[in-house]
Every structure is written in structure tokens, then in C-alpha cells.
Amino acid sequence: MASRSGYLFLMPRLLIMALAGFVFNAGAQLNISISTDREKYLRYEMVQVEITLSNFSGNSLIFSREDPTGFLRLYVETKEGSRMQAYDPKANLAEGLILGTGATQRLKVPLNNLYNIQKEGLYVIYAVIGHPRLAEDYRSELLTLQIIGGLPIWSHDIGLPNSDPDTRIKTRKVSLLVFPDKKNDLYALQVEDQDLVYGIIRLGNKISGSPPQCNVDALSHIHVLFMTKPRLFDYRVFDYNLQPKINKYYVIGSSIPTLIRDQELGRVMVTGGREATAGIDFQQEEADKTIPKTNPLPEKPPAPNANEPGTELNNDLDVKATGKLIGPETPSAAKKP
């Protein structure tokens, strides 16, 4: 989990907020905390914030669509302490939520759908919840995260297949990025055009002395072959939306696995080495953790000024961000760069 520690220079202003009506969790009737699965994210990578709510009020709390109702909001500040503007000033992340007596519920919120966090740098986020039946509003502890950029080490323009011979062919750019993490540099694959980033996927650790191999076939599928452990190679194939198509492993045999392309047919394949055997050459459980199950960004990307924040509730309750917000004032909508 990412660190919940805040910045000292933020504390004076946040303490003033607490005196103005926000209280921390000690002895609270509502307990609220937030977390992320990592501390560093690539630009355009989806940042999933998990909000945990626990009800100690002795009563069920209903966050309805009627007035008055309770509210739940996420706030984002830069490292300098200035609050960022939200896409939707009326977003209420708890609308439709019923928090039973003594119940604990967890909500997963894509932070990118609420705020423009594409710029590299440090961000401080916190959540605030309130309800008309409670005398106080409650704020979580501070959580810090960093947005970093990757260094492109390979790129290629690809055309999107289109059966209409009279239609102009749309193109996208695929790039292999390398970026620093806690212990090792990592590889990531990104697909974009002039207006949108269609997806970005982490691939694995960079192994010194073994540069990755990349190519594109006749169907605009993206092929990547890279060493993930000594003698073990990871072979991935994605379509132009970064949906995974193939994932195999190869080991060094009498020769080293190599990615080649048939110049006449446009077919890309692995030659050399031999296909690895699960349980002998690698552990399937460890390998599965590195395989993306779905595209991290939607196949149909949001418009440049998306204004429909989305949430996912672990217990399958339907939470929509369209209700009237009761609580702290929210800034006006932001413009994406």
C-alpha cells in the first residue's frame, strides 16, 4: 500500500480545516481511510484509489439522491499545497450508498476520472465524508503519490485496419518506455495518437545487457520479446487497443530467442530457443501476476473534457456521481492539456 504520510508544509492549513469542521478518525462515528496499490504511477496510467468506510454511529446511514443527503469527495492538492480543480463540481461518490450499523464498505475510485493528474510531479490526496445526521464531517489522513514519465526507447506508427478503401487510414503511435521504480527500471507499452492515450501497460523489469525486441505485424498487432529473468524471455502480443492476445515464455536453448518479421507476409514470430514449460522453467503463479487482464484504459477513450466520474463499489452497490454535494466547496471544472 502507498504511504499515508503527508507533507509538513501542508499541515497548518489542514489543521485550520479541521478546526473549521473537519475531524480526524480518532473516536469518530465514521472512520474513513484511503490507499493505492503503489506510490509511483506512469503518466496516463489509471490510479485506483480505495476508500474504506466504517460506521460506528450506531445507526444506518443512507446516502440518497434526495436533499439533504450525505456526501463523499476526494480532494487532490499539489505538493505546493494548492487544491486542484475537479472535472465535476457536483460529484458525490457516495450517492446510492447504504452504510449499515457497524458496517465496513470499500469503494474503488479511478482518480483520473475525477482530476487531471497527467502532469508529472507529487500529489497529495485525501477524502472527506459527511452526513446530516452527524455533527461533524470526517477527513482521511493524507496520501501521497508521484506521477512520473517514461523514456521512449522504441516507437512505431501503426495503421488501424479498415475495410473501406475510400476512408483515410487512422494511425496510432506505439512506444516502449523505460521508467524507474523502487528497485529496478521497468518496461511499459503505450499506444496513443495526437489527441488521446488509448492505453499503457507495465510489462516487467529491465535486465541489463538484454535489450527488448519489438515489432508490428500485418494486422497492426504489437509484439514484444524481453528477458524477464536469466535465460527466461517473456513474449507478449497486443492489439492496437493494447488488449492482450498472446503471452508465452521462452528459454535459451541451442540459441537465443529472437523476434523476426516475414517481410513479404508481415508475419512476426519467435525463432530460436525453446518454449518454456510451466513448473519447470518458470512458476505460473508468478507469471500470472505480470499479465494484464484488461486494458487499463477503456477501449473507447473518454472525450478530452470528460465529466462523468466513475466509481466501483466492492459490494456491487450502484454508486453514481450525479447528486448534489453537501460539504466543502468544490472548484470549477478543469481543462485537460
N, C-alpha and C positions, 0 to 999 in steps of 0.2 A: 504494500500500500504506500501511496505517496505520503510525504511528510506533511504533518498538520501544523508545523511551526510557522509563525508569522514573522513580520519584519518589525524591528523595534521602532522605526520611524513612523509606522502606521498606528502604533498603539495610542498615542494621545488623542487622535481624532476618533478612534474607535471606542475609547473609553468615554468620550463625550456622548457618542451614540448610545452607549449602554445606559448612561445616566438619563438620556432623553426618552427611554422607554424600552430599550433592548436589554435583555438579561442573558447571562450565560447559563450553562446547563446545571450547575451545582444546585441541587434541591429543586429543580424545575418541575413543573407539571407536564411539560413537554420536553423531551430530550431529542436534540437534533444534531447529527454529525454528517460529514461528507468525506468522501475518499475517491481516489482514482487508482487505476491499476499500475500507473508508472508516474515518474516525476518529469520525464522528458518526452515530448511529442514532436514529430516532424510537422512542418507546415502542411496544412490541409488534412492532416491525419485526424480522424474522429476522436474527440476527447469525451469519454464517457464518465460522467460524474454520478456516483451512487450516493443517494441521500437516505439516511436511516432515521426513521421517526419512531419514537416510543412514547406512549400515552400513559402518564401517571396521574392524570387529573381525577380519576375515579368516575369518569363519565365518557360515553361515546361522543366523539367529535365528528360532525358532518360538515364537509366542505362542499356545499351545494352550488348550483348555478344561480341561486336567488340571492337577493340582497337582504340583510347583510350576511356575509359568509367569511370563512377563514381564508387565508392566503398562504402561499409558499412561493418564495422567489430566490433565485440565485443572483448574486452580485459579483462583478468582476472589477478589479482595480489593477492599474499598472503598478510597477514597482515604485514609482514616484508618489503613489497614493491617490491618483485621480481616478474617479469612478468612470467606467466605460459606459457607452450608450447601448441599450438593448434594442434588438430589432423590433420587438413588440412591447410597448409600454404597458399593455393590459394583460400580459401573460400571467396566469395563475396556475402554477404547476400542480396544485393540489385539487383543482376543480373535479368534482365527482368522487373524491376520496372519502371513505368512511373509516375513521380510525377508532376501533373499538376500545373498550376499557381494558387497560393493561396490554394492549396490542403493540407489536412492533412491525412496521412495514418498511420496505426498501423500494425506492424508485430509482431507475436509471435514466439519466437525462443527457442527451447529446449536447454538450456545451456549444458546439459550433452552430447549432440551430438557434441559439439564443443571442450569441455575441460574435462579433467579428474578431477572431483571435488568430488571424493569418499572419500578423506581423511577428517577427522573431523577438524574443525577449522573455522576461519574467512576468508572471501574472499571479495575483492573489485573489482567491475566490472564497466566498462564504455564503451560507444560506440563512434566510430569515423566515420564520413561520409565526403566524398569529391567528387568533380566533376570538370572535366577540364574547364568548363565554369565559375567556381567560383575561385576567387583569394585565398580563404582560405579554409582549412579543418576545420570541426567543431567537437568538443568533448562534450559529455554529462557530466552532473555532476556525481560525484561518487555515487555508490550504494553499500551498504554493506549487506552481508548475512552470515549466520552461518550454517555450516553443523554439525549435531550432531548425535551421535549413540544412539540406543535404548538398553534397558536392557532386555534380553530374560527372560520371566517368565514362558514360556511353549514352548515346541518344540516336534515335532513328525516327523519321517521319513515316507514318503508315497511312494507307488509304482505307476507307471503310467500304466494304463490298456493297455494290448497288447494281441491281439487275436492269435499271433503266439506263439505256445508252445515251439518252439526251440530258441526263442530270449531271451536274458538276459533282465530281468526287470530293467528298469531305475528307479532311485529313486530321490526324492527331499526332502528337509527339510523345514517344515513349522514351523514358530516361531511366538509367540505372544510377542510383545515388549511393553514396557512402556517407555515413554520419557517425559522430562519436556517441558512445553510450557510456555506462559506468565503467566497464572493464575493457570492452573491445569496440572497435569500429564495426558498424553493421551495414548491410546492404538493404536497399529498398528499391522498389519499382514504382514508377509514377507514370500515369497517362493523362495528357492534357491537350487543350487546344488554346487558341488565343483568348478565349473567354472563361473557360471552366477547367477545373481539375476533376477528372472522372474517377480517379481512384489512386490510392497509394497503399502499398503493401510491404511490410517488412519481410525480408527473406531469410537472413541469417548472419552469422558472424563473418567478418573478413579474415581470411587466412593469409598471412604474409607469404609472398613467393608464389602464389597461385591465383593469377588474375581471373575473374569470371569471364565466361564466354556468353555472348548474346547474339541472337539473330531473329529475323522475322520471316515467316513462310508466306506462301501464295495466298493464304486465307487471312492474312494480317494477324496471325497468332504469334505471340511473343514467346520465344524460347530462351531460357536461362540455364546455364550449367555452371555450378560453382562448387568449390571444395568446402565442405562443412566441418569435416574432421580429417585428420591424417588418413589418406588413402580412400576416403569416402566422399563421393560427389552427389550433390543434390540437383536433380533435373526437374525444372518446372516449366509448364506451358500455360499461358493465359490468353484469353481473347482480348479484343481492343477495349473492352469494358473492365478489364482486369478480373474477369471471372475465371477461376482456376479450371483447367481442362485436364492436365496430366501432372502427376507427381511421382517420380521414380528415383531410385538411388542406384548409383554405380560405384564399383570399386576398381582400383588399379589391378589389372591382370598382367598379361604379357605386354600391354601397352596402356597408355593413359587415356581415359575417356575424353573424347573431343567432339565438339559440336560442328557439324558440316552442313552445307546447303547445296542441294542439286540446282545448278544454275538454269537448267532447262525447265524443270518441273516446279521449281520453287519449294521443294520439299526440304524440311530441316530434320535432321536426325542425329542421334549419338552414335559415334563409331569408336571402337577401342574399348578396353576394359571389359568388364562383365557386369550384368545387372546384379545388384546386391540382394542378399537373402535376409529377410526379417528374422530376428532372433539369433542370427549368426554374425552377419556383418554390421547390423545396427539394431537398436531396440525400437520397435514400432511405437511404443508409448511415448518415447521421447520425440520421435519424428512427427507424430500427430500434433504435438503442441506447436510446431512451427508452421503447420499447413493452415492457411486462411480458409475458413469455412464459407465465408461470403465476402463479397466486395465491401470494403469498409465505407464506401460512399455509394449512394443509390445509383442504380443503373440509369435512371432518368434524373440528372442532377438538378438541384434547386436553381431557381432564377437568380440573377445577380443580386437582387434585393429580397431574398426570401424572408417572409414574415410570419411563418407558421411554426413556432417552436414545437418540438415533438418530445414526448416522454414515453418511457416504457416502465410499467409497474410490474414488479416481480410476481404479484399475486393475481395478475391478469385483470385487475380493475381498469376501467377505461378512464384515463386521465387526459383531458384536453385543456389547452391553454387559451381559453376564449373568454373567461369570466372577468368580472370587474375586480380589480385589485384593491384590497383594503390594507393599508400599511404604508411603508416608506414610499416616497415619491420616486417614480421611475423616469430616467432620462428619455429623450426622444429617440426615434429610430436612427440607426447608423447606416452609413453608406459603405458598401464593400469597395475595396481599392480596384 
